[in-house]
Amino acid sequence: MRYLPLLIISLVVFSSNVQARDTATSDKVLDIKEVTSATGIKAWLVEDHSLPIIAVSFAFKQAGSIQDSTEKQGLARLLSNTLDEGAGDLTSQEFQKALSDNSITLYFNSGRDNFGGTLKTLSRNQKKAFELLKLSLTQARFGADAVERMKQANISRIQSSKGNPDWINARLFNDVAFAGHPYALNSGGTITSLQNITPSDLKTRAQDWLTKDRLMIGVAGDIKEEDLSLILDNVFGGLPATGATNNTKEITLQNQGQTFIYNKDIPQTIITSALPAFDRNDPDYDALRVMNYIYGGGGFGSMLMEEAREKRGLTYGIYSSLLMQDYLSGINISTSTKNASVKDMMDIIRAEMNNIKSAPLPQTKLDDAKSYLIGAMPLGLSSTDKISGTLLSLQLDEREPDYLDQFKKNINRVTVEDVQRAANRLLDPSKLLTVMVGQPENIEKFNELKDLPNVE
């Protein structure tokens, strides 16, 4: 299952027709219409009638794996696996055949924060597509055979992942970084917890959390505003109005300043480090995006890659990325290197933090970073499903419809001083949380991890 994107940086007009129209009539990147149905269901729409395709992305905010209990970890994931395994009068095979015969793509997904899905169909098959979507959301069968099959598939996935160093590192990182919070649990479930989940659990989860008060929708393609209004009521109108109460609390990055090592006999050590960060609503957020690109997010052009790979030859790759969840924000650094070079790698990570803080960037480096971020826009809105996903992401992030129109301006106005200020606010090597899997050498102070939590 794929996850809904929570942070969209690459944004652009998705067809030459729309681009020509918008350039001629306005400065809008996308002509986003806010559609409200007769019963009050809302969606964002971008019409494009150049191709006979409709894409719908939808999500139920804060209905993801954060609502799983310890005893039933993986419940949201299993729900996403089984909603399309038969609905109404259609068995699992009949439901999947109806999708295939009509060239309809329908899948559900569960992230840590949100639960959602995507529908993509040819315009001529939209009636059938929306009928199947409605059935899956309101009359899913949760048949015992289908549920058991999906449980076993997830258990097999866990079993096969237990020997993967990258998977182990990610599992351990979640445990120590988010200790005491639902983010620390295994969103994919444990071998035991998946066996505990029943069809009744799935039905209750859907009734409690797949509700209209949490629903957000993005639509793109060959559909008119007035037609979408009717479809919204038809497809989503039968959902419960409200459901369970969300009691999730915010959390800061846990175990800051500590290093954790899980011993595994492999030639290279897998490393994930993290620092707390401010969220998307902070005035320095655009500076953070530019700073992250320069520090480690820009691939071969980043400071980390230049120092660790190009100059020192310590790794094939080292990257930083922004971690923007509903209840925690951070910046991650991920890499791998031979065991004997781990200390040198950590020294580079810390040194480059201090370098970007202490010395103003060359203007050319800043300009290159901004040019890349702005120039990469076309990759983000190149198809109807990417457009609908972007519309949904903007709503989940509580952005205004004109947010895309401000993107270029917001990035362009970031200055050298802005980047340095953001770096000084965040890049504190003494707060660095690090999780390693391997047999790293010359690491003096660390906590040894012996078990894989939330797996068995």
C-alpha positions, 0 to 999 in steps of 0.5 A: 500500500502506498502512503498519502504524501504529507509534504509536497514541495514539487508543484506545477501545472499538470497539462499544457492546456491548463498552463496556457489557460492560467497564464493567459487569465491569471497568475494561478498555478492551479484553478482550484474550485472549492465544491460543497455538496447539498449536504455540506460535503466539501472537496477541492477540484481542478477541472481538466477536460483534455483527457477522459480521466478522473482522479479522486484522493480522499483522507480521514484526518487523524484516523491512521495508525495513531488510533491503533492500540498496543494489542491490535497494532496494524488494525488501520493497515489491515483495514486498508487491505480489506476494504476492497476485498468484497463489498455489498453483494460482491465477493472479493473476487467479484469486486476485484474483477469489476475494478479490472474489467472497467480499468478502475484503480482503487486502493486504500492506505493508512499512514501514521496520522491519516487514513485514505485512498485513491480512485482513478477511472476513465470518464466513461466508467465513472458511474461504476467507479463511484459505485464501487468506492461507495460500496467499499466505504459503506458496505465492506464485507470483511469476510473471514477468508479475506481478512485471514488472507490479508493477515497472513500476507502482513505476517509474512511481510514482517517475517521476511523483514526481520533480517533486513538491516534497514527495516530493523533500523527504522523499527528501532528508530521509531521505538526510541524517537517516539517512546511513549507515543502511538508513533512508536508502535508498529503501524504494520502490526506485529505477528501477535497483534495481527492475529488478534484482529477480527472482522468485527474489529475492522467493522468497528474501526471503520464506523468509528473513524471513517466519518464525514467530520474527518473527511477531506477530498481532492479531485482532478480531471474530466468532471464538472463542478455541478456533477461532482457536487452530486457525486459527493453526496452519493458516494460519501453521504452514507458515512457516519457524521461523527465518530470516536474522539481523538485523544492523541497528544503532541510529542517532542523527539525523545532520547535527544543527545543519545546513541543507540546501537543494535549489534548485527554482523554486517559489513556496513552500519546503517545510521539514522540520526534526528533532531527536533524541528519546527512545524509547517506554520513557523515563519522560518518554514520556507527557510527550513526547506531551503536549508535542508536542501543545502545541508543534506536534501539535495543529493550530490549538491548537498554539503553532506554528500560533498564531504562524506562521499565526494571528498572522503569516499565514506558512503554511497549516499547520505541524505537529510529529510524533513519529518512532518507529522501531525504531532511531531516535527523533525529533521532526519539524516540517513546513511550507511558506511563501513563499520570502521568509518562510523565515527568519521561519518558522525563527525562529518554530520556534526561538523557540517551542522556547525559549518552551516550555522557559523558561516553565511552561505555563498549566495551562489549556493543559495541561488542554486538551491532555490532554483532547484526547488522552484524548477522541480515543480513540474514533477509534482503535478504531472498527472491527474492523480498527482494533482488530486493527491496534492489538493488533498495534501494541502487540505491535510496541511491546513493550507489555503487554496492559493498556497501553490500560487505563493510557492515561488515567491516564498522560496525566492524571498529566503535569504542567506540570513534566513537559512543561517537563522533556521540552522541556528534554531535547529542544528544542535549536534548535542541534541542529535538522536542516533540509531545504528544497526551493525558493528560500528567501531570507536563509538564510546558512549552508547546504549545497547539495544538487544531486542526488536520491540513491537515485532513478535 
